[in-house]
């Protein structure tokens, strides 16, 4: 079995259970203060994956997931929940994951 290189970028907290301190909210200039821990994006262009992951993280879980679904972005969102972590993904991410992350 061969591997197809597919760029994946993740934005968020490098350590679970603390806010994404390394990313600033562009509206306030302050560290993000929401339940999202990280967003990962799969895209054929690495720089686009990076920019999208950061933008979706800044949007927050609800708006970011809605935007990703509307624009057919392969993304997975990990958020703090009452009992651990909650994982949500777009259909495009799920399809890629099921096919081994091959975009070709």
MODELLER restraints for C-alpha pairs under 7 A, 6 or more apart:
rsr = mdl.restraints
at = mdl.atoms
rsr.add(forms.Gaussian(group=physical.xy_distance, feature=features.Distance(at['CA:4:A'], at['CA:102:A']), mean=5.82, stdev=0.5))
rsr.add(forms.Gaussian(group=physical.xy_distance, feature=features.Distance(at['CA:6:A'], at['CA:44:A']), mean=6.22, stdev=0.5))
rsr.add(forms.Gaussian(group=physical.xy_distance, feature=features.Distance(at['CA:6:A'], at['CA:101:A']), mean=6.79, stdev=0.5))
rsr.add(forms.Gaussian(group=physical.xy_distance, feature=features.Distance(at['CA:6:A'], at['CA:102:A']), mean=6.56, stdev=0.5))
rsr.add(forms.Gaussian(group=physical.xy_distance, feature=features.Distance(at['CA:6:A'], at['CA:103:A']), mean=6.90, stdev=0.5))
rsr.add(forms.Gaussian(group=physical.xy_distance, feature=features.Distance(at['CA:7:A'], at['CA:42:A']), mean=5.88, stdev=0.5))
rsr.add(forms.Gaussian(group=physical.xy_distance, feature=features.Distance(at['CA:7:A'], at['CA:43:A']), mean=5.85, stdev=0.5))
rsr.add(forms.Gaussian(group=physical.xy_distance, feature=features.Distance(at['CA:7:A'], at['CA:44:A']), mean=6.00, stdev=0.5))
rsr.add(forms.Gaussian(group=physical.xy_distance, feature=features.Distance(at['CA:7:A'], at['CA:45:A']), mean=6.56, stdev=0.5))
rsr.add(forms.Gaussian(group=physical.xy_distance, feature=features.Distance(at['CA:7:A'], at['CA:46:A']), mean=5.07, stdev=0.5))
rsr.add(forms.Gaussian(group=physical.xy_distance, feature=features.Distance(at['CA:8:A'], at['CA:40:A']), mean=6.71, stdev=0.5))
rsr.add(forms.Gaussian(group=physical.xy_distance, feature=features.Distance(at['CA:8:A'], at['CA:41:A']), mean=5.56, stdev=0.5))
rsr.add(forms.Gaussian(group=physical.xy_distance, feature=features.Distance(at['CA:8:A'], at['CA:42:A']), mean=4.48, stdev=0.5))
rsr.add(forms.Gaussian(group=physical.xy_distance, feature=features.Distance(at['CA:8:A'], at['CA:43:A']), mean=6.56, stdev=0.5))
rsr.add(forms.Gaussian(group=physical.xy_distance, feature=features.Distance(at['CA:8:A'], at['CA:46:A']), mean=6.83, stdev=0.5))
rsr.add(forms.Gaussian(group=physical.xy_distance, feature=features.Distance(at['CA:8:A'], at['CA:49:A']), mean=6.29, stdev=0.5))
rsr.add(forms.Gaussian(group=physical.xy_distance, feature=features.Distance(at['CA:9:A'], at['CA:40:A']), mean=5.44, stdev=0.5))
rsr.add(forms.Gaussian(group=physical.xy_distance, feature=features.Distance(at['CA:9:A'], at['CA:41:A']), mean=5.42, stdev=0.5))
rsr.add(forms.Gaussian(group=physical.xy_distance, feature=features.Distance(at['CA:9:A'], at['CA:42:A']), mean=6.68, stdev=0.5))
rsr.add(forms.Gaussian(group=physical.xy_distance, feature=features.Distance(at['CA:9:A'], at['CA:49:A']), mean=5.41, stdev=0.5))
rsr.add(forms.Gaussian(group=physical.xy_distance, feature=features.Distance(at['CA:9:A'], at['CA:50:A']), mean=5.04, stdev=0.5))
rsr.add(forms.Gaussian(group=physical.xy_distance, feature=features.Distance(at['CA:9:A'], at['CA:53:A']), mean=6.44, stdev=0.5))
rsr.add(forms.Gaussian(group=physical.xy_distance, feature=features.Distance(at['CA:10:A'], at['CA:38:A']), mean=6.63, stdev=0.5))
rsr.add(forms.Gaussian(group=physical.xy_distance, feature=features.Distance(at['CA:10:A'], at['CA:39:A']), mean=5.54, stdev=0.5))
rsr.add(forms.Gaussian(group=physical.xy_distance, feature=features.Distance(at['CA:10:A'], at['CA:40:A']), mean=4.10, stdev=0.5))
rsr.add(forms.Gaussian(group=physical.xy_distance, feature=features.Distance(at['CA:10:A'], at['CA:41:A']), mean=6.48, stdev=0.5))
rsr.add(forms.Gaussian(group=physical.xy_distance, feature=features.Distance(at['CA:10:A'], at['CA:50:A']), mean=6.92, stdev=0.5))
rsr.add(forms.Gaussian(group=physical.xy_distance, feature=features.Distance(at['CA:10:A'], at['CA:53:A']), mean=5.90, stdev=0.5))
rsr.add(forms.Gaussian(group=physical.xy_distance, feature=features.Distance(at['CA:11:A'], at['CA:38:A']), mean=5.50, stdev=0.5))
rsr.add(forms.Gaussian(group=physical.xy_distance, feature=features.Distance(at['CA:11:A'], at['CA:39:A']), mean=5.49, stdev=0.5))
rsr.add(forms.Gaussian(group=physical.xy_distance, feature=features.Distance(at['CA:11:A'], at['CA:40:A']), mean=6.48, stdev=0.5))
rsr.add(forms.Gaussian(group=physical.xy_distance, feature=features.Distance(at['CA:11:A'], at['CA:53:A']), mean=5.48, stdev=0.5))
rsr.add(forms.Gaussian(group=physical.xy_distance, feature=features.Distance(at['CA:11:A'], at['CA:54:A']), mean=5.30, stdev=0.5))
rsr.add(forms.Gaussian(group=physical.xy_distance, feature=features.Distance(at['CA:11:A'], at['CA:57:A']), mean=6.77, stdev=0.5))
rsr.add(forms.Gaussian(group=physical.xy_distance, feature=features.Distance(at['CA:12:A'], at['CA:20:A']), mean=4.99, stdev=0.5))
rsr.add(forms.Gaussian(group=physical.xy_distance, feature=features.Distance(at['CA:12:A'], at['CA:23:A']), mean=7.00, stdev=0.5))
rsr.add(forms.Gaussian(group=physical.xy_distance, feature=features.Distance(at['CA:12:A'], at['CA:37:A']), mean=5.53, stdev=0.5))
rsr.add(forms.Gaussian(group=physical.xy_distance, feature=features.Distance(at['CA:12:A'], at['CA:38:A']), mean=4.09, stdev=0.5))
rsr.add(forms.Gaussian(group=physical.xy_distance, feature=features.Distance(at['CA:12:A'], at['CA:39:A']), mean=6.49, stdev=0.5))
rsr.add(forms.Gaussian(group=physical.xy_distance, feature=features.Distance(at['CA:12:A'], at['CA:57:A']), mean=6.99, stdev=0.5))
rsr.add(forms.Gaussian(group=physical.xy_distance, feature=features.Distance(at['CA:13:A'], at['CA:19:A']), mean=6.22, stdev=0.5))
rsr.add(forms.Gaussian(group=physical.xy_distance, feature=features.Distance(at['CA:13:A'], at['CA:20:A']), mean=4.12, stdev=0.5))
rsr.add(forms.Gaussian(group=physical.xy_distance, feature=features.Distance(at['CA:13:A'], at['CA:21:A']), mean=6.53, stdev=0.5))
rsr.add(forms.Gaussian(group=physical.xy_distance, feature=features.Distance(at['CA:13:A'], at['CA:22:A']), mean=6.96, stdev=0.5))
rsr.add(forms.Gaussian(group=physical.xy_distance, feature=features.Distance(at['CA:13:A'], at['CA:37:A']), mean=5.56, stdev=0.5))
rsr.add(forms.Gaussian(group=physical.xy_distance, feature=features.Distance(at['CA:13:A'], at['CA:38:A']), mean=6.20, stdev=0.5))
rsr.add(forms.Gaussian(group=physical.xy_distance, feature=features.Distance(at['CA:16:A'], at['CA:37:A']), mean=6.72, stdev=0.5))
rsr.add(forms.Gaussian(group=physical.xy_distance, feature=features.Distance(at['CA:19:A'], at['CA:32:A']), mean=6.88, stdev=0.5))
rsr.add(forms.Gaussian(group=physical.xy_distance, feature=features.Distance(at['CA:19:A'], at['CA:33:A']), mean=6.41, stdev=0.5))
rsr.add(forms.Gaussian(group=physical.xy_distance, feature=features.Distance(at['CA:19:A'], at['CA:37:A']), mean=6.52, stdev=0.5))
rsr.add(forms.Gaussian(group=physical.xy_distance, feature=features.Distance(at['CA:20:A'], at['CA:32:A']), mean=6.07, stdev=0.5))
rsr.add(forms.Gaussian(group=physical.xy_distance, feature=features.Distance(at['CA:20:A'], at['CA:37:A']), mean=6.17, stdev=0.5))
rsr.add(forms.Gaussian(group=physical.xy_distance, feature=features.Distance(at['CA:21:A'], at['CA:31:A']), mean=5.31, stdev=0.5))
rsr.add(forms.Gaussian(group=physical.xy_distance, feature=features.Distance(at['CA:21:A'], at['CA:32:A']), mean=6.60, stdev=0.5))
rsr.add(forms.Gaussian(group=physical.xy_distance, feature=features.Distance(at['CA:23:A'], at['CA:31:A']), mean=5.86, stdev=0.5))
rsr.add(forms.Gaussian(group=physical.xy_distance, feature=features.Distance(at['CA:23:A'], at['CA:32:A']), mean=6.33, stdev=0.5))
rsr.add(forms.Gaussian(group=physical.xy_distance, feature=features.Distance(at['CA:24:A'], at['CA:30:A']), mean=5.23, stdev=0.5))
rsr.add(forms.Gaussian(group=physical.xy_distance, feature=features.Distance(at['CA:24:A'], at['CA:31:A']), mean=4.33, stdev=0.5))
rsr.add(forms.Gaussian(group=physical.xy_distance, feature=features.Distance(at['CA:24:A'], at['CA:32:A']), mean=5.63, stdev=0.5))
rsr.add(forms.Gaussian(group=physical.xy_distance, feature=features.Distance(at['CA:25:A'], at['CA:31:A']), mean=5.88, stdev=0.5))
rsr.add(forms.Gaussian(group=physical.xy_distance, feature=features.Distance(at['CA:25:A'], at['CA:32:A']), mean=5.35, stdev=0.5))
rsr.add(forms.Gaussian(group=physical.xy_distance, feature=features.Distance(at['CA:25:A'], at['CA:58:A']), mean=5.99, stdev=0.5))
rsr.add(forms.Gaussian(group=physical.xy_distance, feature=features.Distance(at['CA:34:A'], at['CA:60:A']), mean=6.76, stdev=0.5))
rsr.add(forms.Gaussian(group=physical.xy_distance, feature=features.Distance(at['CA:35:A'], at['CA:79:A']), mean=5.30, stdev=0.5))
rsr.add(forms.Gaussian(group=physical.xy_distance, feature=features.Distance(at['CA:35:A'], at['CA:80:A']), mean=5.17, stdev=0.5))
rsr.add(forms.Gaussian(group=physical.xy_distance, feature=features.Distance(at['CA:36:A'], at['CA:57:A']), mean=6.99, stdev=0.5))
rsr.add(forms.Gaussian(group=physical.xy_distance, feature=features.Distance(at['CA:36:A'], at['CA:60:A']), mean=6.48, stdev=0.5))
rsr.add(forms.Gaussian(group=physical.xy_distance, feature=features.Distance(at['CA:36:A'], at['CA:61:A']), mean=6.11, stdev=0.5))
rsr.add(forms.Gaussian(group=physical.xy_distance, feature=features.Distance(at['CA:36:A'], at['CA:78:A']), mean=6.00, stdev=0.5))
rsr.add(forms.Gaussian(group=physical.xy_distance, feature=features.Distance(at['CA:36:A'], at['CA:79:A']), mean=4.08, stdev=0.5))
rsr.add(forms.Gaussian(group=physical.xy_distance, feature=features.Distance(at['CA:36:A'], at['CA:80:A']), mean=6.27, stdev=0.5))
rsr.add(forms.Gaussian(group=physical.xy_distance, feature=features.Distance(at['CA:37:A'], at['CA:78:A']), mean=5.54, stdev=0.5))
rsr.add(forms.Gaussian(group=physical.xy_distance, feature=features.Distance(at['CA:37:A'], at['CA:79:A']), mean=5.03, stdev=0.5))
rsr.add(forms.Gaussian(group=physical.xy_distance, feature=features.Distance(at['CA:37:A'], at['CA:80:A']), mean=6.58, stdev=0.5))
rsr.add(forms.Gaussian(group=physical.xy_distance, feature=features.Distance(at['CA:38:A'], at['CA:57:A']), mean=6.63, stdev=0.5))
rsr.add(forms.Gaussian(group=physical.xy_distance, feature=features.Distance(at['CA:38:A'], at['CA:77:A']), mean=6.02, stdev=0.5))
rsr.add(forms.Gaussian(group=physical.xy_distance, feature=features.Distance(at['CA:38:A'], at['CA:78:A']), mean=5.32, stdev=0.5))
rsr.add(forms.Gaussian(group=physical.xy_distance, feature=features.Distance(at['CA:38:A'], at['CA:79:A']), mean=6.98, stdev=0.5))
rsr.add(forms.Gaussian(group=physical.xy_distance, feature=features.Distance(at['CA:39:A'], at['CA:53:A']), mean=5.52, stdev=0.5))
rsr.add(forms.Gaussian(group=physical.xy_distance, feature=features.Distance(at['CA:39:A'], at['CA:56:A']), mean=6.88, stdev=0.5))
rsr.add(forms.Gaussian(group=physical.xy_distance, feature=features.Distance(at['CA:39:A'], at['CA:57:A']), mean=5.79, stdev=0.5))
rsr.add(forms.Gaussian(group=physical.xy_distance, feature=features.Distance(at['CA:39:A'], at['CA:75:A']), mean=6.81, stdev=0.5))
rsr.add(forms.Gaussian(group=physical.xy_distance, feature=features.Distance(at['CA:39:A'], at['CA:76:A']), mean=5.68, stdev=0.5))
rsr.add(forms.Gaussian(group=physical.xy_distance, feature=features.Distance(at['CA:39:A'], at['CA:77:A']), mean=4.62, stdev=0.5))
rsr.add(forms.Gaussian(group=physical.xy_distance, feature=features.Distance(at['CA:39:A'], at['CA:78:A']), mean=6.39, stdev=0.5))
rsr.add(forms.Gaussian(group=physical.xy_distance, feature=features.Distance(at['CA:40:A'], at['CA:53:A']), mean=5.66, stdev=0.5))
rsr.add(forms.Gaussian(group=physical.xy_distance, feature=features.Distance(at['CA:40:A'], at['CA:75:A']), mean=5.52, stdev=0.5))
rsr.add(forms.Gaussian(group=physical.xy_distance, feature=features.Distance(at['CA:40:A'], at['CA:76:A']), mean=5.32, stdev=0.5))
rsr.add(forms.Gaussian(group=physical.xy_distance, feature=features.Distance(at['CA:40:A'], at['CA:77:A']), mean=6.72, stdev=0.5))
rsr.add(forms.Gaussian(group=physical.xy_distance, feature=features.Distance(at['CA:41:A'], at['CA:49:A']), mean=5.35, stdev=0.5))
rsr.add(forms.Gaussian(group=physical.xy_distance, feature=features.Distance(at['CA:41:A'], at['CA:52:A']), mean=6.88, stdev=0.5))
rsr.add(forms.Gaussian(group=physical.xy_distance, feature=features.Distance(at['CA:41:A'], at['CA:53:A']), mean=5.50, stdev=0.5))
rsr.add(forms.Gaussian(group=physical.xy_distance, feature=features.Distance(at['CA:41:A'], at['CA:74:A']), mean=5.66, stdev=0.5))
rsr.add(forms.Gaussian(group=physical.xy_distance, feature=features.Distance(at['CA:41:A'], at['CA:75:A']), mean=4.42, stdev=0.5))
rsr.add(forms.Gaussian(group=physical.xy_distance, feature=features.Distance(at['CA:41:A'], at['CA:76:A']), mean=6.68, stdev=0.5))
rsr.add(forms.Gaussian(group=physical.xy_distance, feature=features.Distance(at['CA:42:A'], at['CA:49:A']), mean=5.92, stdev=0.5))
rsr.add(forms.Gaussian(group=physical.xy_distance, feature=features.Distance(at['CA:42:A'], at['CA:74:A']), mean=5.40, stdev=0.5))
rsr.add(forms.Gaussian(group=physical.xy_distance, feature=features.Distance(at['CA:42:A'], at['CA:75:A']), mean=6.48, stdev=0.5))
rsr.add(forms.Gaussian(group=physical.xy_distance, feature=features.Distance(at['CA:43:A'], at['CA:49:A']), mean=5.12, stdev=0.5))
rsr.add(forms.Gaussian(group=physical.xy_distance, feature=features.Distance(at['CA:56:A'], at['CA:64:A']), mean=4.58, stdev=0.5))
rsr.add(forms.Gaussian(group=physical.xy_distance, feature=features.Distance(at['CA:57:A'], at['CA:64:A']), mean=6.72, stdev=0.5))
rsr.add(forms.Gaussian(group=physical.xy_distance, feature=features.Distance(at['CA:68:A'], at['CA:75:A']), mean=6.80, stdev=0.5))
rsr.add(forms.Gaussian(group=physical.xy_distance, feature=features.Distance(at['CA:68:A'], at['CA:90:A']), mean=6.98, stdev=0.5))
rsr.add(forms.Gaussian(group=physical.xy_distance, feature=features.Distance(at['CA:69:A'], at['CA:90:A']), mean=5.80, stdev=0.5))
rsr.add(forms.Gaussian(group=physical.xy_distance, feature=features.Distance(at['CA:72:A'], at['CA:92:A']), mean=6.42, stdev=0.5))
rsr.add(forms.Gaussian(group=physical.xy_distance, feature=features.Distance(at['CA:73:A'], at['CA:92:A']), mean=6.49, stdev=0.5))
rsr.add(forms.Gaussian(group=physical.xy_distance, feature=features.Distance(at['CA:74:A'], at['CA:90:A']), mean=5.99, stdev=0.5))
rsr.add(forms.Gaussian(group=physical.xy_distance, feature=features.Distance(at['CA:74:A'], at['CA:92:A']), mean=4.74, stdev=0.5))
rsr.add(forms.Gaussian(group=physical.xy_distance, feature=features.Distance(at['CA:74:A'], at['CA:93:A']), mean=4.01, stdev=0.5))
rsr.add(forms.Gaussian(group=physical.xy_distance, feature=features.Distance(at['CA:75:A'], at['CA:89:A']), mean=5.72, stdev=0.5))
rsr.add(forms.Gaussian(group=physical.xy_distance, feature=features.Distance(at['CA:75:A'], at['CA:90:A']), mean=5.68, stdev=0.5))
rsr.add(forms.Gaussian(group=physical.xy_distance, feature=features.Distance(at['CA:75:A'], at['CA:93:A']), mean=5.38, stdev=0.5))
rsr.add(forms.Gaussian(group=physical.xy_distance, feature=features.Distance(at['CA:76:A'], at['CA:88:A']), mean=5.78, stdev=0.5))
rsr.add(forms.Gaussian(group=physical.xy_distance, feature=features.Distance(at['CA:76:A'], at['CA:89:A']), mean=4.16, stdev=0.5))
rsr.add(forms.Gaussian(group=physical.xy_distance, feature=features.Distance(at['CA:76:A'], at['CA:90:A']), mean=6.55, stdev=0.5))
rsr.add(forms.Gaussian(group=physical.xy_distance, feature=features.Distance(at['CA:76:A'], at['CA:93:A']), mean=6.73, stdev=0.5))
rsr.add(forms.Gaussian(group=physical.xy_distance, feature=features.Distance(at['CA:77:A'], at['CA:87:A']), mean=5.69, stdev=0.5))
rsr.add(forms.Gaussian(group=physical.xy_distance, feature=features.Distance(at['CA:77:A'], at['CA:88:A']), mean=5.16, stdev=0.5))
rsr.add(forms.Gaussian(group=physical.xy_distance, feature=features.Distance(at['CA:77:A'], at['CA:89:A']), mean=6.00, stdev=0.5))
rsr.add(forms.Gaussian(group=physical.xy_distance, feature=features.Distance(at['CA:78:A'], at['CA:85:A']), mean=6.54, stdev=0.5))
rsr.add(forms.Gaussian(group=physical.xy_distance, feature=features.Distance(at['CA:78:A'], at['CA:86:A']), mean=5.70, stdev=0.5))
rsr.add(forms.Gaussian(group=physical.xy_distance, feature=features.Distance(at['CA:78:A'], at['CA:87:A']), mean=4.66, stdev=0.5))
rsr.add(forms.Gaussian(group=physical.xy_distance, feature=features.Distance(at['CA:78:A'], at['CA:88:A']), mean=6.61, stdev=0.5))
rsr.add(forms.Gaussian(group=physical.xy_distance, feature=features.Distance(at['CA:79:A'], at['CA:85:A']), mean=5.57, stdev=0.5))
rsr.add(forms.Gaussian(group=physical.xy_distance, feature=features.Distance(at['CA:79:A'], at['CA:86:A']), mean=5.20, stdev=0.5))
rsr.add(forms.Gaussian(group=physical.xy_distance, feature=features.Distance(at['CA:79:A'], at['CA:87:A']), mean=6.53, stdev=0.5))
rsr.add(forms.Gaussian(group=physical.xy_distance, feature=features.Distance(at['CA:80:A'], at['CA:86:A']), mean=6.21, stdev=0.5))
rsr.add(forms.Gaussian(group=physical.xy_distance, feature=features.Distance(at['CA:96:A'], at['CA:102:A']), mean=6.30, stdev=0.5))
